[in-house]
Amino acid sequence: MRELADGPHGLKALPDGSLLVEDRYADRYSRASVTAHVVASLDQRTETEHDRGRLGYSPFLRRLAGVTQVVSPDLTAAQMHSRSSHTHKVALLSREIAEHVVRRAWEEDGQVADVIRAAGGLDIPACETAGLAHDLGHPPFGHAGEKALDAIMRRHVADGFEGNAQSFRIVTELDRDRLGREHGLDLTNVTLAAILKYPYLRRPNSNKFSAYASEEAQLRRVRGAMLGHTPDAGQQTLEASIMDLADDVAYAIHDLEDFFAAGVIDPRAAERGLRDAIKGVDETQPNFDESDSENDPFTVEAIELHRRYKDFFSHEEFLQALGRVLELVVEISDPDDPLGVPQLRTALSAKVQACFQQIRVSTTPPWVNGPMVSLEQPAWHELQCLKIITKHFLVSTSRMGVLQRAQTMAIRNLFQSISHWLWTSPNERDLPVPLQKLLSDMPIEYRPSDKLVGHHYRAICDYICQMSDAEALMRSKWLSGKEVPGSSSIAARY
């Protein structure tokens, strides 16, 4: 263990600015590998700075440049987020939020220091690395691809497919080609725990979870070291709650900024929706009511938010948040105003700053199993309003419906084509090299004459999740015989 400096309120400080309870060092910074982590004598990086470096060179991270965020990446529209640019913003925000919390602990804020102490520490690079890793498992075509793969995989394995669980699988198992590590990237416990946004296995009636049964041992080891919790305990670690907040802010504000600027969301339609929701609440009916929800997405979502966050959601705060968001939308709703986009970026930048001013740090979660780092009620409700605009005025539109239908069919065709290829007893050497390797790493051997089982389908899923949107579409056409690759393209499939 490296020498630790004195930090605020009895905590210890690492050279990277992170804070730590000294006797928790081994638990937090151990790795799955039994081999000691040996570094060059001149390498002064901390353990989690090494984690960040390992993740930063990952081919799985590079792949995200070609993967859907909400709209498929298009190099002719550089202002639009890909999954990669979203990821890097989440990583940056995660680091900035972590630094903000650490500064508050140094500024004689005893309550914040108590939260850090209760968590065993707060590691800044672990938060940043979790931001880089949190979307590694998203398949081609984003959420449309995720739904399609889950529907297919549920027919073959009980826990199906989920992007967060695939991210954890990548860092603990799949991403080991460069140095041949036995445990993926062999990251520290604190970094792995920070990636676990939903720190449990798949639960009944829930599509969100962060580990498959195949990685249960890793989940138990990491959670046990960090919190002593069982895998089914729901609360995130301190670092994970920071990454989760950063992800919410990036999606609600940065991504929305792109969609408004590119004209794929009509601000006038959003304005009408906001006015309808506000109009439905008055002195005689102070709450959002189902009777008013038929054509009003904000009221629909308010009812759902109240159900999920009963102890934190406030009808009054949500109404006030709708008013503030309406002011923002009105400000940028004139399509003929050449200053509209700069005004939009300035206004949404102010929203990010407001979020930092309303960061809540407490050992008492805002809801059951809630985060230790979250937003105060005004900013939290406003963030929900902004997310609703993206969800209902872009994602849930006929234009996106047609696009996502095509994406879903591409994933289905690709999965079925690969499965059929394996069923027809091919010469194994004819299969794409990455698929060969994934099959060879399965706990059950693949032999062409055998019936396919869950492990083989998981290998197919892993293979698809190494592709970009364009690669998945291209291979879907190739393997279904709709297009024949030229000789110059054959190497690309490997």
C-alpha positions in Angstrom: 0.0 0.0 0.0 1.4 3.4 -1.0 1.9 6.1 1.7 -1.2 8.1 2.4 -1.4 11.8 3.2 -3.7 13.2 5.8 -7.1 14.3 4.5 -10.1 16.2 6.0 -11.9 14.9 9.1 -9.6 12.0 9.8 -9.7 10.7 6.2 -6.6 9.9 4.2 -5.8 11.3 0.8 -4.3 9.6 -2.3 -2.0 11.5 -4.7 -4.9 11.7 -7.2 -7.0 13.7 -4.8 -9.2 10.7 -3.7 -10.2 10.3 -0.1 -10.0 7.0 1.8 -10.6 5.3 5.2 -7.1 3.8 5.7 -8.1 0.4 6.8 -10.4 -0.1 3.8 -7.5 0.2 1.3 -7.0 -3.5 0.7 -10.8 -4.1 0.2 -11.2 -1.3 -2.2 -8.1 -1.7 -4.3 -7.7 -5.4 -4.6 -8.2 -7.2 -7.9 -9.5 -10.6 -9.0 -6.1 -11.7 -10.0 -4.1 -13.4 -7.3 -0.9 -12.1 -8.9 0.3 -8.9 -7.3 0.0 -5.8 -9.4 3.6 -4.8 -10.1 4.4 -1.4 -11.7 7.5 0.3 -12.8 9.3 2.2 -10.1 8.8 5.5 -12.0 5.1 4.9 -12.5 3.4 7.0 -9.9 -0.2 6.3 -10.9 -2.6 5.1 -8.3 -4.4 1.8 -8.7 -7.5 3.3 -10.2 -5.5 5.6 -12.5 -4.1 2.3 -13.9 -7.8 1.1 -14.3 -8.5 4.2 -16.3 -5.5 3.6 -18.6 -6.6 0.0 -19.2 -10.1 1.0 -20.1 -8.9 4.0 -22.2 -7.1 1.6 -24.6 -10.0 -0.8 -24.9 -11.2 -1.7 -28.4 -14.7 -2.0 -26.8 -14.5 1.7 -26.0 -13.4 2.6 -29.5 -16.4 0.7 -31.0 -18.8 3.1 -29.3 -18.0 5.8 -31.9 -20.1 3.8 -34.3 -23.0 2.9 -32.0 -26.4 4.6 -31.6 -27.0 7.0 -28.7 -30.6 7.8 -29.6 -30.1 8.5 -33.3 -27.6 6.4 -35.2 -24.2 8.1 -35.6 -23.7 10.0 -38.8 -20.4 11.5 -39.8 -22.2 14.2 -41.8 -23.8 15.5 -38.6 -20.9 15.9 -36.3 -22.9 17.8 -33.7 -24.9 14.7 -32.9 -23.8 12.5 -30.1 -22.7 8.9 -30.8 -22.5 6.5 -27.9 -18.8 7.4 -27.7 -19.2 11.2 -27.3 -22.0 10.6 -24.7 -19.6 8.2 -22.9 -16.8 10.7 -22.7 -19.2 13.4 -21.4 -20.4 11.0 -18.7 -16.8 10.3 -17.8 -15.9 14.0 -17.6 -19.0 14.8 -15.6 -18.4 11.9 -13.2 -14.9 13.2 -12.5 -16.1 16.7 -12.0 -18.9 15.6 -9.6 -16.5 13.5 -7.6 -14.0 16.4 -7.4 -16.8 18.7 -6.3 -17.8 16.3 -3.5 -14.2 15.9 -2.4 -13.7 19.7 -2.3 -16.8 20.0 -0.1 -15.3 17.5 2.3 -12.1 19.6 2.5 -14.1 22.8 3.0 -15.0 21.6 6.5 -18.2 20.1 5.5 -18.4 17.4 8.1 -21.6 15.8 6.8 -20.0 15.1 3.4 -16.9 13.7 5.1 -19.1 11.5 7.1 -20.8 10.1 3.9 -17.3 9.4 2.4 -16.2 7.7 5.6 -19.4 5.5 5.7 -18.6 4.5 2.1 -15.0 3.7 2.9 -13.7 6.5 0.6 -14.4 8.3 -2.6 -12.1 7.5 -5.5 -12.1 10.1 -8.3 -10.5 8.1 -11.2 -12.8 5.2 -10.4 -15.8 7.5 -11.0 -14.2 8.6 -14.3 -13.4 5.1 -15.4 -17.0 3.9 -14.6 -18.2 6.7 -16.8 -16.0 5.4 -19.7 -17.2 1.8 -19.0 -20.9 2.3 -18.3 -22.1 1.9 -21.9 -19.5 -0.6 -23.3 -22.1 -3.3 -23.5 -24.7 -1.4 -25.5 -25.2 -3.4 -28.7 -25.5 -2.0 -32.3 -28.5 0.3 -32.6 -28.6 1.2 -28.9 -31.9 0.5 -27.1 -33.6 -1.0 -30.2 -30.8 -3.5 -30.4 -30.9 -4.1 -26.7 -34.6 -5.0 -26.8 -34.2 -7.2 -29.8 -31.3 -9.2 -28.3 -33.1 -9.5 -24.9 -36.2 -11.0 -26.7 -34.0 -13.5 -28.6 -31.8 -14.4 -25.6 -34.7 -14.9 -23.2 -35.6 -17.9 -25.3 -32.2 -19.5 -24.7 -31.0 -18.2 -21.3 -33.0 -17.1 -18.2 -31.4 -13.7 -17.8 -31.5 -12.7 -21.5 -29.6 -9.6 -22.5 -29.1 -6.2 -20.8 -26.6 -3.5 -21.8 -25.4 -2.8 -18.3 -24.8 -6.5 -17.6 -23.0 -6.8 -20.9 -20.7 -3.9 -19.8 -19.8 -5.8 -16.6 -19.2 -9.0 -18.6 -16.9 -7.1 -20.9 -14.6 -5.6 -18.2 -14.5 -8.8 -16.1 -14.3 -11.5 -18.8 -14.2 -10.5 -22.5 -11.8 -7.7 -22.8 -8.5 -9.5 -22.3 -6.9 -9.9 -25.7 -4.2 -7.3 -25.3 -2.4 -8.8 -22.3 -4.3 -12.1 -22.0 -5.5 -11.4 -18.5 -7.6 -14.2 -16.9 -10.2 -11.7 -15.5 -10.9 -9.3 -18.3 -9.3 -5.9 -17.6 -8.7 -7.1 -14.0 -9.9 -3.8 -12.6 -10.0 -2.9 -8.9 -13.0 -3.6 -6.7 -13.8 0.1 -6.3 -13.9 0.6 -10.1 -15.9 -2.5 -10.8 -18.4 -1.6 -8.1 -18.7 1.9 -9.6 -19.8 0.4 -12.9 -22.7 -1.5 -11.2 -25.5 1.0 -11.8 -28.0 -1.7 -11.0 -26.0 -3.8 -8.6 -27.8 -7.1 -8.7 -28.8 -10.0 -11.0 -31.9 -10.0 -13.1 -35.1 -9.7 -11.0 -38.7 -10.8 -11.8 -40.6 -8.0 -13.6 -37.5 -5.9 -14.2 -35.4 -5.3 -17.3 -32.6 -3.5 -15.5 -29.7 -5.3 -13.9 -25.9 -5.1 -14.0 -24.7 -8.8 -14.0 -25.6 -12.0 -15.7 -25.6 -15.3 -13.7 -22.3 -16.1 -15.5 -20.7 -13.2 -13.7 -22.4 -13.7 -10.3 -19.2 -14.8 -8.6 -17.5 -11.5 -9.7 -20.5 -9.5 -8.5 -20.5 -11.2 -5.1 -16.8 -10.7 -4.7 -16.8 -7.0 -5.6 -20.0 -6.2 -3.6 -18.7 -8.2 -0.6 -15.3 -6.3 -0.6 -16.9 -2.9 -1.0 -20.1 -3.1 1.1 -20.4 -6.6 2.6 -23.8 -6.7 0.7 -25.2 -9.6 -1.1 -25.7 -9.3 -4.9 -29.4 -8.6 -4.4 -28.9 -5.6 -2.2 -30.0 -2.6 -4.2 -27.9 0.4 -3.1 -25.1 1.6 -5.3 -21.6 2.4 -4.0 -20.8 6.1 -3.6 -18.8 6.1 -6.9 -21.6 4.3 -8.7 -24.1 6.9 -7.6 -21.9 9.7 -9.0 -21.5 7.9 -12.3 -25.3 7.4 -12.4 -26.0 11.0 -11.8 -23.5 12.0 -14.5 -25.2 9.7 -16.9 -28.6 11.3 -16.1 -27.3 14.8 -16.6 -25.6 14.0 -19.9 -28.7 12.3 -21.3 -31.1 14.9 -20.1 -29.1 18.0 -21.0 -26.2 17.4 -23.4 -28.1 14.9 -25.6 -31.3 17.0 -25.6 -29.1 20.0 -26.7 -28.0 18.0 -29.8 -31.6 17.0 -30.7 -32.9 20.5 -30.5 -29.9 21.9 -32.4 -30.2 19.4 -35.2 -33.9 20.0 -35.5 -35.0 16.4 -34.8 -37.1 17.6 -31.9 -39.7 20.3 -32.6 -39.6 22.7 -29.7 -43.1 24.0 -30.5 -44.5 20.5 -30.0 -42.7 20.2 -26.7 -44.1 23.7 -25.8 -47.7 22.6 -26.4 -47.2 19.5 -24.3 -45.8 21.5 -21.4 -48.6 24.0 -21.6 -51.2 21.2 -21.6 -49.6 19.6 -18.5 -49.5 22.9 -16.6 -53.1 23.7 -17.6 -54.3 20.5 -16.1 -53.2 21.5 -12.6 -55.0 24.3 -10.7 -56.3 25.1 -7.2 -59.1 22.6 -7.5 -56.8 19.8 -8.7 -53.3 20.4 -7.3 -51.9 17.1 -8.4 -51.3 15.4 -11.7 -54.2 13.1 -12.3 -54.8 10.1 -14.6 -58.0 11.6 -16.0 -55.9 14.2 -17.7 -53.2 11.9 -18.9 -54.6 10.6 -22.2 -52.7 13.0 -24.5 -50.3 14.5 -22.1 -46.9 12.7 -21.8 -45.8 14.9 -18.8 -48.8 14.0 -16.8 -48.3 10.3 -17.7 -44.7 10.4 -16.6 -45.6 12.4 -13.4 -47.9 9.6 -12.3 -45.2 7.0 -13.0 -42.5 9.0 -11.2 -44.8 9.4 -8.2 -45.3 5.6 -8.2 -41.5 4.8 -8.4 -40.3 7.6 -6.1 -43.2 8.1 -3.7 -41.2 9.6 -0.9 -39.3 12.0 -3.1 -41.5 13.0 -5.9 -43.5 16.2 -5.3 -46.4 17.4 -7.5 -45.7 21.0 -6.6 -42.0 20.7 -7.4 -42.8 19.0 -10.7 -45.2 21.7 -11.7 -42.6 24.4 -10.9 -40.1 22.4 -12.9 -42.5 22.3 -15.9 -42.7 26.1 -15.8 -39.0 26.5 -15.8 -38.6 24.1 -18.7 -41.4 25.8 -20.6 -39.5 29.1 -20.3 -36.4 27.4 -21.8 -38.4 25.9 -24.7 -40.2 29.1 -25.5 -36.8 30.9 -25.6 -35.5 28.6 -28.3 -38.7 27.7 -30.2 -38.5 30.4 -33.0 -37.2 28.5 -36.0 -36.3 31.7 -37.8 -34.1 33.0 -35.0 -30.4 32.7 -36.0 -29.4 33.0 -32.4 -31.6 30.1 -31.3 -28.8 27.5 -31.2 -26.3 29.6 -29.2 -29.1 30.6 -26.9 -30.0 26.9 -26.4 -26.4 25.9 -25.6 -26.0 28.8 -23.2 -29.3 28.0 -21.5 -28.6 24.3 -21.1 -25.1 25.0 -19.9 -26.7 27.0 -17.1 -28.8 23.9 -16.3 -25.6 21.9 -15.8 -24.2 24.5 -13.5 -27.5 24.5 -11.6 -27.2 20.8 -11.1 -23.8 21.2 -9.5 -25.2 23.8 -7.1 -27.9 21.3 -6.0 -25.9 18.1 -5.5 -27.2 16.3 -2.4 -24.7 14.1 -0.4 -26.2 12.0 2.4 -26.2 8.6 3.9 -30.0 8.9 4.1 -31.1 8.0 0.5 -33.9 10.1 -1.2 -35.8 6.8 -1.8 -35.5 3.1 -0.8 -32.0 1.9 -1.9 -31.4 5.3 -3.4 -28.1 6.9 -4.2 -25.8 8.7 -1.7 -25.1 11.4 -4.2 -28.1 12.8 -6.1 -29.9 16.1 -6.8 -32.0 18.2 -4.5 -35.7 18.1 -5.4 -35.9 21.2 -7.7 -33.0 20.1 -9.9 -34.1 16.5 -9.9 -37.7 17.3 -11.0 -36.4 19.5 -13.7 -34.0 16.8 -15.0 -37.0 14.5 -15.2 -38.9 17.0 -17.3 -36.0 17.4 -19.7 -35.8 13.6 -20.1 -39.5 13.4 -20.9 -39.0 15.7 -23.8 -36.4 13.4 -25.4 -38.5 10.3 -24.6 -41.8 11.5 -26.0 -40.9 14.0 -28.7 -38.1 12.0 -30.3 -37.9 8.3 -29.1 -41.6 7.7 -29.1 -42.4 9.2 -32.5 -43.4 7.5 -35.8 -40.2 8.6 -37.4 -38.2 6.8 -34.7 -40.6 3.9 -34.8 -39.9 3.2 -38.5 -36.1 3.5 -37.8 -36.2 1.2 -34.8 -38.2 -1.4 -36.6 -35.6 -1.6 -39.3 -32.8 -1.8 -36.6 -34.7 -4.5 -34.8 -35.0 -6.6 -38.0 -31.3 -6.2 -38.8 -30.4 -7.5 -35.3 -32.8 -10.4 -35.6 -31.6 -11.4 -39.1 -28.0 -11.2 -37.9 -28.5 -13.4 -34.9 -30.6 -15.9 -36.8 -28.1 -16.1 -39.6 -25.2 -16.7 -37.3 -27.2 -19.3 -35.3 -28.2 -21.1 -38.6 -24.6 -21.1 -39.7 -23.6 -22.8 -36.5 -26.5 -25.3 -36.7 -25.4 -26.4 -40.2 -22.1 -27.9 -38.9 -19.6 -25.6 -40.6 -15.9 -26.0 -40.7 -14.9 -24.1 -37.6 -12.1 -22.4 -39.4 -14.6 -20.8 -41.8 -16.2 -18.9 -38.9 -15.1 -15.3 -38.1 -12.1 -15.4 -35.9 -13.7 -13.4 -33.0 -16.6 -15.8 -33.0 -14.2 -18.8 -33.0 -12.4 -17.3 -30.0 -15.6 -16.6 -28.1 -16.9 -20.2 -28.7 -13.5 -21.6 -27.6 -13.7 -19.6 -24.3 -17.2 -21.0 -23.5 -17.4 -23.4 -20.5 -19.1 -25.9 -22.8 -17.1 -26.8 -25.9 -18.7 -26.0 -29.3 -18.6 -28.9 -31.8 -20.4 -28.5 -35.1 -22.3 -31.7 -34.7 -23.8 -30.7 -31.3 -27.1 -28.9 -30.5 -26.6 -25.3 -29.5 -27.1 -24.4 -25.9 -27.3 -21.2 -23.8 -23.5 -20.7 -23.7 -23.3 -20.8 -27.5 -26.1 -18.3 -27.8 -24.3 -16.1 -25.3 -21.1 -16.3 -27.5 -23.2 -15.2 -30.6 -24.5 -12.2 -28.5 -21.0 -11.3 -27.4 -19.9 -11.4 -31.0 -22.7 -9.0 -32.1 -21.9 -6.7 -29.3 -18.4 -6.2 -30.7 -19.9 -4.5 -33.8 -20.8 -1.0 -34.7 -24.2 -0.1 -36.2 -22.7 -0.1 -39.7 -20.9 -3.4 -39.2 -24.0 -5.1 -37.8 -26.1 -4.0 -40.8 -23.4 -5.1 -43.3 -23.0 -8.5 -41.7 -26.8 -8.9 -41.5 -26.9 -8.5 -45.3 -23.9 -10.7 -45.9 -25.0 -13.6 -43.8 -28.6 -13.6 -45.0 -27.4 -13.6 -48.6 -28.9 -10.2 -49.4 -25.5 -8.8 -50.3 -22.2 -10.5 -51.3 -19.0 -8.9 -50.0 -16.2 -8.2 -52.4 -12.8 -9.7 -51.8 -11.6 -6.4 -50.4 -14.3 -6.5 -47.8 -13.8 -10.0 -46.5 -11.1 -9.1 -44.1 -13.4 -6.5 -42.5 -15.7 -9.2 -41.2 -12.9 -10.5 -38.9 
